[in-house]
Amino acid sequence: MNDSGSKTAEFSKLARILQEKLIHPSKRGRIHNLFLLTKSGIVISNLSTSNVKENDSDIMGGMFTAVKDFMEDAVSSGSNESLNDITFGEFHIKFASGAYSDMAVVYLGQLGQDAEDAVTDALIAFELENMAVLEDWDGDRSLLKNSDQHLEDLFEKIDKS
């Protein structure tokens, strides 16, 4: 199998696992999951309406990063653009990238501009509040202030829009 074929097979496997674990068709609702991740895919915090188990959220974090990196490599090929949105049937994963962390939002339907701005604003606010810790973060989630609160506030803002 050539390099392109193996990457396609790897991506297909990741997509299938994401769909099975995270966005199963029986789960309905506008916003399903919010993930705050390090650049390497470690979950800093997550908020879920679909009962994602904690060990599954760690797996999801790594898979989000792998899928995003794969798609950026495959699609961008040399540009500095960041992938913003991946679609799985009627579900979407919206990504926002900061200096130290990424946000992934799993949702149904469409996000308006206000909701997209809220995602970016929440990520910026989190990074500004925790910049000193994020620069040399060792994985201790207790050092990161209000990460859960930032996701709860974001959920509320998106839900209103």
C-alpha positions in Angstrom: 0.0 0.0 0.0 1.4 3.4 -0.9 1.9 6.2 1.7 -1.3 7.9 0.5 -3.3 4.7 0.8 -2.0 4.0 4.3 -2.8 7.6 5.4 -6.3 7.3 4.0 -6.9 3.9 5.8 -5.5 5.5 9.0 -7.8 8.5 8.7 -10.8 6.2 7.9 -10.2 4.2 11.1 -9.9 7.4 13.2 -13.1 8.8 11.7 -15.0 5.5 12.4 -13.8 5.4 16.0 -14.7 9.1 16.5 -18.2 8.5 15.1 -18.8 5.4 17.2 -17.5 6.8 20.5 -18.6 10.4 20.3 -21.3 11.2 17.7 -23.4 8.1 17.6 -26.6 8.9 15.5 -28.9 8.2 18.5 -27.4 11.1 20.4 -29.3 14.2 19.5 -28.9 17.9 20.5 -27.2 20.9 19.1 -23.9 20.9 21.1 -22.6 17.5 22.0 -19.1 18.0 23.3 -16.5 20.8 24.1 -12.9 19.8 24.4 -10.0 22.0 25.6 -6.8 20.3 24.5 -3.1 20.9 24.5 -1.4 21.0 21.2 -0.3 17.4 21.7 -3.9 16.3 22.3 -4.0 16.0 26.1 -7.4 16.8 27.4 -7.3 19.8 29.7 -11.0 19.9 30.2 -14.1 18.6 28.5 -17.9 19.2 28.7 -20.2 16.6 27.3 -23.9 16.2 26.8 -23.5 12.6 25.6 -21.9 10.9 28.6 -18.4 10.4 27.3 -16.4 8.4 29.8 -13.3 10.0 31.2 -10.9 7.5 29.6 -12.8 7.9 26.3 -12.3 11.7 26.5 -8.5 11.2 26.7 -8.7 8.9 23.6 -10.8 11.5 21.9 -8.3 14.3 22.6 -5.5 12.4 20.9 -7.8 11.4 18.0 -8.9 15.0 17.5 -5.3 16.1 17.2 -4.4 13.2 14.9 -7.4 13.9 12.6 -6.7 17.6 12.6 -3.0 17.2 11.8 -3.8 14.6 9.1 -6.3 16.8 7.4 -4.0 19.9 7.6 -1.2 17.8 6.1 -3.4 16.4 3.4 -5.4 19.5 2.5 -3.1 22.4 3.3 0.1 21.0 1.9 2.5 23.7 2.8 0.2 26.5 3.7 -0.1 27.9 7.2 -3.8 27.6 7.3 -5.5 25.8 10.2 -8.4 23.4 9.6 -11.5 24.9 11.1 -14.3 22.4 10.6 -14.7 18.6 9.9 -18.0 17.1 8.9 -19.2 13.6 9.8 -22.6 13.3 8.2 -24.8 15.9 9.9 -22.3 16.3 12.8 -19.4 18.8 12.7 -16.2 19.3 14.7 -15.2 23.0 14.9 -11.6 23.6 15.8 -10.1 26.8 17.2 -6.3 27.1 17.7 -4.5 29.2 20.3 -0.9 29.6 21.1 -0.8 26.7 23.6 -4.1 24.9 23.2 -6.9 24.0 20.9 -10.6 23.9 21.3 -12.8 21.2 19.6 -16.6 21.7 19.5 -18.8 18.8 18.4 -22.2 20.0 17.2 -25.2 19.4 15.0 -26.5 21.9 12.5 -24.7 25.2 11.9 -22.9 27.6 14.2 -23.6 31.3 13.6 -20.9 33.9 13.6 -21.6 34.8 17.2 -21.1 31.2 18.3 -17.9 30.9 16.3 -16.6 34.2 17.9 -17.6 32.8 21.3 -15.4 29.7 20.7 -12.4 31.9 19.8 -13.0 34.3 22.7 -13.3 31.4 25.2 -10.0 29.9 24.0 -8.2 33.3 24.1 -9.6 34.1 27.6 -8.5 30.7 28.9 -5.0 31.1 27.5 -4.6 34.7 28.8 -5.7 33.6 32.3 -3.3 30.6 32.3 -0.4 31.7 30.0 2.3 31.4 32.7 1.3 27.8 33.5 0.7 26.8 29.9 4.2 27.8 28.8 5.7 25.0 30.9 2.7 22.9 31.8 3.5 19.5 33.2 0.0 17.9 32.9 -1.3 18.9 36.4 -4.8 20.0 35.6 -5.2 21.6 39.0 -2.7 24.3 38.0 -5.0 25.5 35.2 -7.5 28.0 36.6 -11.2 27.7 35.6 -10.8 25.5 32.6 -14.2 23.9 33.3 -15.8 27.3 33.9 -14.5 28.5 30.5 -16.2 25.6 28.8 -19.4 26.0 30.8 -19.6 29.7 29.9 -18.9 28.8 26.2 -21.6 26.2 26.2 -24.1 28.8 27.5 -23.1 31.4 24.9 -23.4 29.0 22.0 -26.7 27.6 23.3 -28.1 31.1 23.4 -27.0 31.9 19.9 
